[in-house]
Amino acid sequence: MDHLEFVLLDISAALIEEWQLALKKYLPKDIQAKFTIIQSNLSTLPPPYDQFDCIVSPANSYGRLDGGWVEHAVNRRPQLIDKLE
């Protein structure tokens, strides 16, 4: 699993800052290197981050099982469907 990388994204500068602080506080440096934090939304991700294997959304924390945010983003940007398949 050495090749595993994570990209965290959100539009909130405050959340980005909290993620950065938490990674520094709780993860060893070699694990921190596997994380990239981007202030963006899914529809405006810059290359190379617009290529991915999966999307994990916190939408289910609200008990929504209808696709919610991820479905909305994919429907607004149909080329994402090709990336997810």
N, C-alpha and C positions, 0 to 999 in steps of 0.2 A: 504494500500500500504506500510505498514511497512516492508514487506519482500523484497521489490524491491531493487535490487543492480545493479550497473553499473561497467563494466570493460572496461577501455580505454586502447587500445594497439596501439603501433607504434614501428617501429624500430629506430626512430630518438631520440637520447638522448636529443637533444635540444627541441623537441616538448614535450617530457615527462616532462622536467623541466618547460616549460611554463604552461602545464596543472596543475602541482603541485602548482605553484605560483598562478594561476588563481583560483583554488579551495580554497586555503587559503584566498585569497583576497575577493572573492565574495560570498562564501557559509558559512552558519553557521556550527559550528563543528558537529552538529548532522546530517546534510545533507552530509558533507564531508565524514563521516564514511560510507556512502553508495557507495562510489567510491573507486575502486582499479585501480591503474595505473601500467601497465606492459610494459617493453621494450621487445617486442617480435613481432612475426608475427603470423598469424592465424594458420599456419601449425606446429608451434612449441610451442603452448601454453602449459604450465605445468598444471597438475591437481591442484586444482579442476576447474581451469578456462577453461579447454577444454570441459566442459559441459555447455551448454548455451541454452537459449530459442529463441534468435534471434540475428541477426547481422545487424548493421546499418553501412553503408559505405558512406564516403563522395564522392564517385565516381560520384554521380549525380551532384555534383557542376560543373562538366565539361560537363553536358548535355548528358552523355553516358547512354543510356537506354538498352544496350545490355548485362547487367550483369557484365561487366567489371571485376574489381578486385575480387569481391566476387565469381563470377562464376569461374574465373581462380583458386582461392584458393580451392574451393570445388572440381573442376575437378582434381586438383593435389593431393587431399586427400579425396577420395571417402567416407571414413567413416564419414566425416562431414555431408553428406546427411542424414544419420540416425539421427544425432543430431538435424538437422533442421526440420525434419518431425514430 
